[in-house]
């Protein structure tokens, strides 16, 4: 069984990854780079963040 602390740590890591990729995406857009891969990663992370938040709700 997953503990609340582990879920919170996982959520923090996902948020950090999301912020990093968002920054990369901003840079790619600025230099007219290929952004589709970064956008796909953001969508995937959004799904993972939502799933972890849903699991955390069980502890409240």
N, C-alpha and C positions, 0 to 999 in steps of 0.2 A: 504494500500500500504506500502511496506517495504521501509524504508529509507536507504540511503547509509551508514549512521553511524551504523545502526543496522546490516547491512550486513557485514560491516568491523569488527564489534565486534564479530559476529558469526564466521567469517573466522578466526579471532585470536583465538577464543576458539577451533575451530576444529583443527587448526594447533598445539595448545598446547596439545590437546588430542592425536593427531597423534604422536607428539614427545615423549610423555609419554609412549604410547603403543609400539612405536619403541624401546624405552629403555627396556621395559619389555620383549619384544621379544628377544632382544640381550641377556638379562640375562637368559631367558629360553633356548635359543640355547646353551649358555655356559654350563649350567648344564644338558643339554640333556633332557629338559622338553618338554611338549606337546605345540607346537607352533601354531597349526591349528586355535585355537580360536583367538589368537592375530592377526594372518594373516588375518582372516576373518574381524576382526574389522578394520584393516588397509585398506583393500579393500573398506569397507563400507565408511570409512572416506574420502578416496580418491574421491569417487563418490560425497559425500556431499560437499567437498571442490571445486570440479569442478563445481557443480551446483551453489554454492554461487558466485564463480568467474564469471560465465556466467551472473548471475543476476547483478553483479557489473559492467560488461561491458556496461550495458544499461545506466549507469550514466556518462560514459566517452564520 
